[in-house]
């Protein structure tokens, strides 16, 4: 095999690069490359010398790279730390250069890519090391001799998942550091310090000479050691060429597979001659027919063997896999429920970003350490932080095929995902025009991939912001809330974890088997199995977690109502106003922020804080609180917390609690009584959806503690440890941004649950979304009756009247399934069940008894068109376009209780079965369709606009605007008509039913104005387009004149403020120019404002025009200047 340099290839171009021909060290004594570790042959052998490395503790070679997995392992753990041991005396001259290609992500601070030196005690240590991230958050090269002090060169962190090349150079009396071919810094070396000053008896790749430092986790692609100081040009050239790779014969584009792309490279280079031609397969210096033969004879080499099983857009759950290769594509999910190694001898290929692998009974650390070697991502090895994420998922783990460069948020300048778009990656603060680019104050809609959290704000410091979490499904927000629409100045995106409720505080999460922990500080990091939550304990301390990875939440001040706490003392003696004043600092992190955690006697303080935060539009995402009150039962504690929840409708974190304390009254419980209390209370909290997280505090008197003095668990501690709590966060379906107030939605289910009406009521499939083809209906949504249903947002059924219409194919099964159920709980709802045992029933209820209309059960195994209308005191049920039942005594309206929990296929009642069958072409309206409209829907084709977006205008501010969209939507059904309405957009524009646009924009509307225009046919079907109307300054005609380059007149006065567009010197022969004047200017202060005379709305501000002003008017104006 030929050893070549890797290089990037694009657009079919031939890869650049040179063939490496490394001679033996004996034959090249005068050359500077003394040691080379490519790992291409599966070993850590030296390719040019004899200083062969040794793979230690399971260090492995994967895809020609050294793979080290040392999460949670220190360099001093001789039996566990994975590394390569290099021989002694590896530095052979006074000068030296070490080049290393590596990739790391979310690795521990101070781990070493390489460390060369000795370890004889602090006074005699000497070393040369490189770390991708120090404790200060920088990449760092450091050198020390036994007689000298440490010399350091730093640059920004490279712990970002991408492959980097670092070069550390000793020469010319300096230590230099290069990153990716560019010198980033240097420091002087004292006296006669050289590379030979280092006593290099212990030399490592991936391990530190200092026992307390962590082992390196990441990939090392190649290491080169030279006995001279390479020049900046040589290092830049090496960085551009990349590390060596053993290319397959015929693999002319070096992608690891011999395929048709290599034939294209051969054709491109055919007839060329030279020493560095990638398509010179036989190495004779010419690309000719013989090299075609090399390609042809090796075609297919490197390709993966066919998979034994394929999953595409489907979900599968199995206990184990044995000697099986399974490939996931599309929106596929594989759940493997076994323990130990449940995929023995198997390979799992995740070949799309939506192909997820779940291990519900294995911890993320176990999956990362033991199973990733059996997982491939689009042909590449799975490595956490580089090609995959290994994440907490409930009590197990999920492997998500998203690499370090995955960008989960896509924003659009227009509503309904129209206009220009931009994607946003993790952790970056996008809070200035340079970072946001075209999206600066111009975002109207966005999508957020499942598994991520995004904070979006209307100011650069996230003071006025909202946190969006895509936990259970992708978020598709087609209409931003009014306060953020076209106002976004802050975006920050984070990876999300599916964290269970149970947490830890003063006892470690390992001891209590908790899913998260905090320590009244910002001193820890999240691990694979436990999420860390930092706190802003008091006004000044600790520092904010502005750059901490794998952190999503921030706790507010600790007990600011308690005079003994430092939060009280640093907030002006517990001043709520002082806390409010500094609250924006917490919000600026972009994290999900919890309220200050008051004592159980501090509700009044909390209420004052929350009321003032709401009044100031300061975000609080959840409420944290403590409780040590004695003699609480589970029910009484729930009621105590419910008072807070009912008041603010925010999730609760009870971050300290116990069954009384040594400072509370009441008799002490026994160990067993306390264990029972913990069991009762945790069960209550696990089953209360608005309690999001909890963390018991142990050290409040021995009988209440979770551990004995020897660290073993007390009975209460054992109960807490064994409790398997659920995920606390509940993802809501977001209501759309400002609309016309209508409750209209239309779901075609053509591969998604988006609302096709334009009103923005996008649905989301809970569980696995299964869309399938049907001969009669086309693409439909299949609900399996066990795991999936559709969630719809608030507002979709909240009018005085109501219609539901859609195609249903029911597979039968248990009674009381739901076709739809819109409500708030089991006391207020409206639903349609295919069968209650004897009838298909529609019912509506608001606290009292049900009002119903019913007919024969829905047929099984066939498509049936079903409709319900409610209006004018009547409820009507239609089957296949025919009125089947009527109740003329219905007095309850959806607007009486404004449903917020709205489902297709699920019920407000937990014990009712999920719907089993298929749905298609569902229409929901806030008015009652007639019987004729219902019948016509069965064969109806919806109207359509010719384009998804259009532009009209421009309009001029403070000038009446008029235009029309009539005729822009057409309907193919004979005799059908179309009416128009504004589904969304600024209030100044009115859209009549005939499509006439009218209104007067103001100064606040200047710029591009975006509207969603809905078109509805006579049967009720809806479509939409996005309309843009530019709103410009008012224009006026006036005498033209020349303005100098600087805005001042000959007399030194400033150019009048009324002139908004300065004119350039006039062309010869034309004395007149149309000026743009500011109609807001005060004529008393600015005489030019009086010259304003409105021109036609379609006049171009740069148009040449005759003067309209009299000489007297001009004299008056000039006299006032």
Protein Blocks (a to p, Z undefined) as FASTA:
>chain_A
ZZddddddeehiaceddddddddfklmmmbmblbdceklnopacdfkbmbdcddeehiac
eehiacddfehiafklmklmgcddddehkbfbfbdcdddddddehiaehiafbdcdddeb
jklgccddddfbdfkopacdddddfkbccdddddddfbeopacddddddeehiacddeeh
iafbdcddehjbcfklpccfbccehiafblkbccdedddfbdcddfbdcdfklmmmmmmn
opaddddehianonopacfklmmmmmmmgoiacjkbfklmnonopacfklmmmmmmmgoi
hiacddfbdcehiacddfbdchiacddehjdddddfbghjlkghiacddfbfklccddfk
bcfklmmmmmmmmpceehiacdehklmccddehjbccdddbdfklcfbdcdfbghhiajd
ddddehiacfbfklnmmmnopafbdcddehiacdddfbfnlmaccddddfkbccddfbdc
fklgopacbdcddddddddfbdcfkbcfklnopabdcehiafbccdfklccddddfblmb
ccddfkbghiabdcddehklbmkbmklmmnggoiaklmmmmmmmmmmnopacddddddfk
lmmmmmmmmmmmmmnopacfbdcdddfbehiafklmmmmmmmmmmmnopacddfbdcedj
fkbgcjdddfklmmmmmmmmmmmmmmmmklmbdcddfbgojklpmbdfkopacfklmmmm
mpccddfbdcddddddddehiacdddekgopacdfkonopacddehjddddddfklopad
ddehlmgccdddehjamcfbdcdddddddebhjehiafbdcdfblmbccdddfbgojacc
ddddehiacdddddddddehiacddddddeehiacddeehiafbdcfkbfbdfklnopab
dcehiafblkbccdedddehiaddfbdcdfklmmmmmmcccdddfbfbdcedjddehiac
dddfehkaccfbghiacddddfbdcfkbccdfkopacddddfklgcjdddddddddfkop
acdddddddddddddddddddddfbdcdfkopacdfklmbdcddddehiabdcddddfkb
cfklmmklmmpccddfklcfkbccddfbdfklmmmmmmmZZ
